[in-house]
Amino acid sequence: MRQRRRAATASWPAAPLRRTCRRSWPRARRPTPRTRRALAEGAWERLGGERLLETPYFNLRSDRLRLPDGSVKDPYYVLERPDAAIIFPVTEGGEVVLVRQYRPPIEMLELGLPAGLVEPGEEPEVAARRELAEETGYGGGEWEPLGSLASSPSLKDNWAYLFLARGVEEKSPPDPDEHESIEVVRVPLDKIFGLVHSGEIVSSSGVAAVMLALRRLEEGAR
């Protein structure tokens, strides 16, 4: 049984706490945007590949590729990563539920949307609901997909699935993984764009989710 740690909760602004990395993989295998038909012109043919490194969080693969002009690119390095789910959760009171967590690679505390990895065999929305509950204790509401995107398509092979969740409620205490320390921060909806503009929300996938969610909410208010 994994150990749990309680997550702090605060309204915006709030003092930060710390957190470490999330769970392991292998990745879920399901139809994803990568199954869309590649254009016949411009597609690169994969001639072979070798897995150079395997870890619980990513794999490193070296591919041999034939380009449309007949030349061969060898090696072409690919990071194999699990797919992810990112949630833009809005309460009935018009607050967006964010999380603050420490990111060792960029050595800073990040304020962003709840998000996490899609487990093997798990549908993206199921993963999104699970991650929201684990990280924040919030759930319920009306959910709709905002689309999917690739955060680094020249290097990583995974996709991020974005969701808008309207009318979420606090259902239970947050239930983060061992070694996670999360601060839940509620921010008024009209302050969210300012956090993107000021650079306080720095994740590229998170910024995309914010902008798509704000546009969808604006469309729904017309």
Contacts in CASP RR format, 6 or more apart in sequence:
PFRMAT RR
TARGET T0000
AUTHOR 0000-0000-0000
METHOD contacts of the structure
MODEL  1
MRQRRRAATASWPAAPLRRTCRRSWPRARRPTPRTRRALAEGAWERLGGE
RLLETPYFNLRSDRLRLPDGSVKDPYYVLERPDAAIIFPVTEGGEVVLVR
QYRPPIEMLELGLPAGLVEPGEEPEVAARRELAEETGYGGGEWEPLGSLA
SSPSLKDNWAYLFLARGVEEKSPPDPDEHESIEVVRVPLDKIFGLVHSGE
IVSSSGVAAVMLALRRLEEGAR
2 177 0 8 1.000
2 178 0 8 1.000
3 178 0 8 1.000
4 175 0 8 1.000
4 176 0 8 1.000
4 177 0 8 1.000
4 178 0 8 1.000
5 176 0 8 1.000
5 178 0 8 1.000
5 179 0 8 1.000
5 180 0 8 1.000
5 181 0 8 1.000
6 173 0 8 1.000
6 174 0 8 1.000
6 176 0 8 1.000
7 99 0 8 1.000
7 135 0 8 1.000
7 136 0 8 1.000
7 173 0 8 1.000
7 174 0 8 1.000
7 176 0 8 1.000
7 180 0 8 1.000
7 181 0 8 1.000
7 182 0 8 1.000
7 183 0 8 1.000
7 184 0 8 1.000
8 14 0 8 1.000
8 17 0 8 1.000
8 182 0 8 1.000
8 183 0 8 1.000
8 184 0 8 1.000
9 174 0 8 1.000
9 183 0 8 1.000
9 184 0 8 1.000
9 186 0 8 1.000
10 183 0 8 1.000
10 184 0 8 1.000
10 185 0 8 1.000
10 186 0 8 1.000
11 95 0 8 1.000
11 185 0 8 1.000
11 186 0 8 1.000
12 98 0 8 1.000
12 185 0 8 1.000
12 186 0 8 1.000
12 187 0 8 1.000
12 188 0 8 1.000
12 191 0 8 1.000
13 185 0 8 1.000
14 100 0 8 1.000
14 183 0 8 1.000
14 185 0 8 1.000
15 183 0 8 1.000
16 100 0 8 1.000
16 102 0 8 1.000
16 109 0 8 1.000
16 183 0 8 1.000
17 100 0 8 1.000
17 181 0 8 1.000
17 182 0 8 1.000
17 183 0 8 1.000
18 101 0 8 1.000
18 102 0 8 1.000
18 109 0 8 1.000
18 181 0 8 1.000
19 101 0 8 1.000
19 102 0 8 1.000
19 176 0 8 1.000
19 180 0 8 1.000
19 181 0 8 1.000
19 182 0 8 1.000
20 102 0 8 1.000
20 104 0 8 1.000
20 179 0 8 1.000
20 180 0 8 1.000
20 181 0 8 1.000
21 57 0 8 1.000
21 104 0 8 1.000
22 116 0 8 1.000
22 117 0 8 1.000
22 177 0 8 1.000
22 180 0 8 1.000
23 116 0 8 1.000
23 117 0 8 1.000
23 119 0 8 1.000
23 177 0 8 1.000
24 56 0 8 1.000
24 57 0 8 1.000
25 56 0 8 1.000
25 57 0 8 1.000
25 58 0 8 1.000
25 81 0 8 1.000
25 82 0 8 1.000
25 117 0 8 1.000
25 120 0 8 1.000
26 82 0 8 1.000
26 120 0 8 1.000
27 80 0 8 1.000
27 81 0 8 1.000
27 82 0 8 1.000
27 83 0 8 1.000
27 118 0 8 1.000
27 120 0 8 1.000
27 158 0 8 1.000
28 82 0 8 1.000
28 83 0 8 1.000
28 118 0 8 1.000
28 119 0 8 1.000
28 120 0 8 1.000
28 121 0 8 1.000
28 122 0 8 1.000
28 127 0 8 1.000
29 120 0 8 1.000
29 121 0 8 1.000
30 121 0 8 1.000
30 123 0 8 1.000
32 83 0 8 1.000
32 148 0 8 1.000
32 159 0 8 1.000
33 148 0 8 1.000
33 150 0 8 1.000
33 159 0 8 1.000
34 157 0 8 1.000
34 159 0 8 1.000
41 68 0 8 1.000
42 68 0 8 1.000
43 68 0 8 1.000
44 65 0 8 1.000
44 66 0 8 1.000
44 67 0 8 1.000
44 68 0 8 1.000
44 73 0 8 1.000
45 65 0 8 1.000
45 66 0 8 1.000
46 63 0 8 1.000
46 64 0 8 1.000
46 65 0 8 1.000
47 63 0 8 1.000
47 64 0 8 1.000
47 65 0 8 1.000
47 66 0 8 1.000
47 72 0 8 1.000
48 63 0 8 1.000
48 64 0 8 1.000
49 61 0 8 1.000
49 62 0 8 1.000
49 63 0 8 1.000
49 64 0 8 1.000
50 61 0 8 1.000
50 62 0 8 1.000
51 59 0 8 1.000
51 60 0 8 1.000
51 61 0 8 1.000
51 62 0 8 1.000
52 60 0 8 1.000
52 61 0 8 1.000
52 62 0 8 1.000
53 59 0 8 1.000
53 60 0 8 1.000
57 81 0 8 1.000
58 79 0 8 1.000
58 80 0 8 1.000
58 81 0 8 1.000
59 79 0 8 1.000
59 80 0 8 1.000
60 77 0 8 1.000
60 78 0 8 1.000
60 79 0 8 1.000
60 80 0 8 1.000
61 77 0 8 1.000
61 78 0 8 1.000
61 79 0 8 1.000
61 80 0 8 1.000
62 75 0 8 1.000
62 76 0 8 1.000
62 77 0 8 1.000
62 78 0 8 1.000
63 74 0 8 1.000
63 75 0 8 1.000
63 76 0 8 1.000
63 77 0 8 1.000
63 78 0 8 1.000
64 72 0 8 1.000
64 73 0 8 1.000
64 74 0 8 1.000
64 75 0 8 1.000
64 76 0 8 1.000
65 72 0 8 1.000
65 73 0 8 1.000
65 74 0 8 1.000
65 76 0 8 1.000
66 72 0 8 1.000
66 73 0 8 1.000
67 73 0 8 1.000
77 155 0 8 1.000
78 155 0 8 1.000
78 156 0 8 1.000
78 157 0 8 1.000
79 155 0 8 1.000
79 156 0 8 1.000
79 157 0 8 1.000
80 156 0 8 1.000
80 157 0 8 1.000
80 158 0 8 1.000
81 156 0 8 1.000
81 157 0 8 1.000
81 158 0 8 1.000
82 117 0 8 1.000
82 118 0 8 1.000
82 119 0 8 1.000
82 158 0 8 1.000
83 117 0 8 1.000
83 118 0 8 1.000
83 124 0 8 1.000
83 158 0 8 1.000
83 159 0 8 1.000
83 160 0 8 1.000
83 161 0 8 1.000
84 115 0 8 1.000
84 116 0 8 1.000
84 117 0 8 1.000
84 118 0 8 1.000
84 158 0 8 1.000
84 159 0 8 1.000
84 160 0 8 1.000
84 161 0 8 1.000
84 205 0 8 1.000
85 115 0 8 1.000
85 116 0 8 1.000
85 117 0 8 1.000
85 118 0 8 1.000
85 124 0 8 1.000
85 125 0 8 1.000
85 127 0 8 1.000
85 128 0 8 1.000
85 131 0 8 1.000
85 160 0 8 1.000
85 161 0 8 1.000
85 163 0 8 1.000
86 113 0 8 1.000
86 114 0 8 1.000
86 115 0 8 1.000
86 116 0 8 1.000
86 128 0 8 1.000
86 160 0 8 1.000
86 161 0 8 1.000
86 162 0 8 1.000
86 163 0 8 1.000
86 205 0 8 1.000
86 206 0 8 1.000
86 209 0 8 1.000
87 113 0 8 1.000
87 114 0 8 1.000
87 115 0 8 1.000
87 128 0 8 1.000
87 131 0 8 1.000
87 132 0 8 1.000
87 162 0 8 1.000
87 163 0 8 1.000
87 164 0 8 1.000
87 165 0 8 1.000
87 209 0 8 1.000
88 96 0 8 1.000
88 113 0 8 1.000
88 146 0 8 1.000
88 162 0 8 1.000
88 163 0 8 1.000
88 164 0 8 1.000
88 165 0 8 1.000
88 209 0 8 1.000
88 210 0 8 1.000
88 212 0 8 1.000
88 213 0 8 1.000
89 96 0 8 1.000
89 97 0 8 1.000
89 113 0 8 1.000
89 114 0 8 1.000
89 132 0 8 1.000
89 136 0 8 1.000
89 138 0 8 1.000
89 139 0 8 1.000
89 165 0 8 1.000
89 167 0 8 1.000
89 168 0 8 1.000
90 96 0 8 1.000
90 97 0 8 1.000
90 164 0 8 1.000
90 165 0 8 1.000
90 166 0 8 1.000
90 167 0 8 1.000
90 168 0 8 1.000
90 189 0 8 1.000
90 213 0 8 1.000
90 217 0 8 1.000
91 97 0 8 1.000
91 138 0 8 1.000
91 167 0 8 1.000
91 168 0 8 1.000
91 169 0 8 1.000
91 186 0 8 1.000
92 167 0 8 1.000
92 169 0 8 1.000
94 188 0 8 1.000
94 189 0 8 1.000
95 186 0 8 1.000
95 187 0 8 1.000
95 188 0 8 1.000
95 189 0 8 1.000
96 186 0 8 1.000
96 187 0 8 1.000
96 188 0 8 1.000
96 189 0 8 1.000
96 192 0 8 1.000
97 114 0 8 1.000
97 132 0 8 1.000
97 136 0 8 1.000
97 138 0 8 1.000
97 168 0 8 1.000
97 184 0 8 1.000
97 185 0 8 1.000
97 186 0 8 1.000
98 111 0 8 1.000
98 112 0 8 1.000
98 113 0 8 1.000
98 114 0 8 1.000
98 184 0 8 1.000
98 185 0 8 1.000
98 186 0 8 1.000
98 187 0 8 1.000
99 111 0 8 1.000
99 112 0 8 1.000
99 113 0 8 1.000
99 114 0 8 1.000
99 135 0 8 1.000
99 136 0 8 1.000
99 182 0 8 1.000
99 183 0 8 1.000
99 184 0 8 1.000
99 185 0 8 1.000
100 109 0 8 1.000
100 110 0 8 1.000
100 111 0 8 1.000
100 112 0 8 1.000
100 182 0 8 1.000
100 183 0 8 1.000
100 185 0 8 1.000
101 109 0 8 1.000
101 110 0 8 1.000
101 180 0 8 1.000
101 181 0 8 1.000
101 182 0 8 1.000
101 183 0 8 1.000
102 108 0 8 1.000
102 109 0 8 1.000
102 110 0 8 1.000
102 181 0 8 1.000
103 109 0 8 1.000
103 110 0 8 1.000
106 202 0 8 1.000
108 202 0 8 1.000
110 202 0 8 1.000
110 203 0 8 1.000
111 185 0 8 1.000
111 195 0 8 1.000
111 200 0 8 1.000
111 201 0 8 1.000
112 201 0 8 1.000
112 203 0 8 1.000
112 206 0 8 1.000
113 201 0 8 1.000
113 203 0 8 1.000
113 206 0 8 1.000
113 209 0 8 1.000
113 210 0 8 1.000
114 131 0 8 1.000
114 132 0 8 1.000
114 135 0 8 1.000
114 136 0 8 1.000
115 131 0 8 1.000
115 160 0 8 1.000
115 203 0 8 1.000
115 205 0 8 1.000
115 206 0 8 1.000
116 127 0 8 1.000
116 131 0 8 1.000
116 135 0 8 1.000
117 127 0 8 1.000
118 124 0 8 1.000
118 127 0 8 1.000
118 161 0 8 1.000
119 127 0 8 1.000
122 130 0 8 1.000
124 145 0 8 1.000
124 148 0 8 1.000
124 161 0 8 1.000
124 163 0 8 1.000
125 143 0 8 1.000
125 145 0 8 1.000
125 161 0 8 1.000
125 163 0 8 1.000
127 161 0 8 1.000
128 143 0 8 1.000
128 161 0 8 1.000
128 163 0 8 1.000
128 165 0 8 1.000
129 139 0 8 1.000
129 140 0 8 1.000
129 143 0 8 1.000
132 138 0 8 1.000
132 139 0 8 1.000
132 165 0 8 1.000
132 168 0 8 1.000
133 139 0 8 1.000
133 171 0 8 1.000
133 172 0 8 1.000
133 175 0 8 1.000
134 174 0 8 1.000
134 175 0 8 1.000
134 176 0 8 1.000
134 177 0 8 1.000
135 174 0 8 1.000
135 176 0 8 1.000
135 182 0 8 1.000
135 184 0 8 1.000
136 170 0 8 1.000
136 174 0 8 1.000
136 182 0 8 1.000
136 184 0 8 1.000
137 170 0 8 1.000
137 171 0 8 1.000
137 172 0 8 1.000
137 173 0 8 1.000
137 174 0 8 1.000
137 175 0 8 1.000
137 184 0 8 1.000
138 168 0 8 1.000
138 169 0 8 1.000
138 170 0 8 1.000
138 171 0 8 1.000
139 165 0 8 1.000
139 168 0 8 1.000
139 169 0 8 1.000
139 170 0 8 1.000
139 171 0 8 1.000
140 165 0 8 1.000
140 167 0 8 1.000
140 168 0 8 1.000
140 169 0 8 1.000
140 171 0 8 1.000
141 165 0 8 1.000
141 166 0 8 1.000
141 167 0 8 1.000
141 168 0 8 1.000
141 169 0 8 1.000
142 165 0 8 1.000
142 166 0 8 1.000
142 167 0 8 1.000
143 163 0 8 1.000
143 164 0 8 1.000
143 165 0 8 1.000
143 166 0 8 1.000
144 163 0 8 1.000
144 164 0 8 1.000
144 216 0 8 1.000
145 161 0 8 1.000
145 162 0 8 1.000
145 163 0 8 1.000
145 164 0 8 1.000
146 162 0 8 1.000
146 163 0 8 1.000
146 164 0 8 1.000
146 209 0 8 1.000
146 212 0 8 1.000
146 213 0 8 1.000
146 216 0 8 1.000
147 161 0 8 1.000
147 162 0 8 1.000
147 212 0 8 1.000
148 159 0 8 1.000
148 160 0 8 1.000
148 161 0 8 1.000
148 162 0 8 1.000
149 159 0 8 1.000
149 160 0 8 1.000
149 162 0 8 1.000
149 205 0 8 1.000
149 208 0 8 1.000
150 156 0 8 1.000
150 158 0 8 1.000
150 159 0 8 1.000
150 160 0 8 1.000
151 158 0 8 1.000
151 160 0 8 1.000
151 204 0 8 1.000
151 205 0 8 1.000
160 205 0 8 1.000
162 205 0 8 1.000
162 208 0 8 1.000
162 209 0 8 1.000
162 212 0 8 1.000
162 213 0 8 1.000
164 212 0 8 1.000
164 213 0 8 1.000
164 216 0 8 1.000
164 217 0 8 1.000
174 182 0 8 1.000
174 184 0 8 1.000
176 182 0 8 1.000
187 195 0 8 1.000
189 217 0 8 1.000
192 201 0 8 1.000
192 210 0 8 1.000
192 214 0 8 1.000
193 210 0 8 1.000
193 214 0 8 1.000
194 200 0 8 1.000
195 201 0 8 1.000
196 207 0 8 1.000
196 210 0 8 1.000
196 211 0 8 1.000
201 207 0 8 1.000
201 210 0 8 1.000
END
